[in-house]
Amino acid sequence: MYFFKARDSLRSRICRFINLDGFFVAANIPDCAPQLQRLMQQAGFSSDRELSQKAGVPEIQLSRLRRGLALKTRADILLKISQALQISLTELLATLAPDFVEELEPAPPSALEQEYQRLQATVEQQRESLMQEFQLSSLQILESWMLQWPTAASKAKENHNLRAQKLLPLLRPVEQLLQHWGVEPIAPVGAELPYNPQQHQLIEGKAEPGELVKVRYTGYKQGDKLLYRAKVSRV
């Protein structure tokens, strides 16, 4: 019901400018020769003949536009001219009949439109929340692989005789999935770096912050969120 009312409202505003013969009408007729000339120059037309041939309309119609009779020109002719000038019909009327375009400016959003926009925003927020929950549940499923695989892959790369090396490319899609979700390893296996208790977990013993440690199992983060601390040992 609302959309029919909105359409009827727009039609009634347009009809105030269109007579029964399909022509736009207006009380005040300005001189629009400079405006039309500017549009032609922007589109690369040097004469009315070129534009009329491109648009497929008689030259007299362009003369009418120059005399400010855009609102007394048939809508289909105006559409052809706007297409030839490579602009929209609204842009053409905004240049040659700005008062008409102001009359057709959309009204402020109604209460129903505002409610629809609010519901759209709510749905989008719920969608993002559901996506985060899905990613978290998926990461929980992949936890054992995420923690064990980098170490196994590192061992396979060191020993080329291991048959497991041939399996490494098979798990590339899982790595790509993690990259798509923005999940990044804290440090590669074997890396030596200063101990950071917020990101590292000692496998055994104790270490002071800043003391050199070696990564045994990769940890992960997603943006600013820490998922799993990297397991390290003292060097």
Buried (B, 14 or more C-beta within 10 A) or exposed (E): EEEEEBEEEEEEBBEEBBEEEEBBBBEEBBEBEEBBEEBBEEBEBEEBEBBBEBBEBEEEBBBBBBBBBBBBBBBEBBBBBBBBBEBEBEBBBBBBBEEBBEEEEEEEEEEEEEEEEEEEEEEEEEEEEEEEEEBEEEBEEBEEEBBEBBBBBBEBEEEEEEEEBEEBEEEEEEBEEBEEBEBBBBBEBEBEBEBBEEBBEBEEEEBEEEEEBBBBBBBBBBEEEEBBBBBBBBE
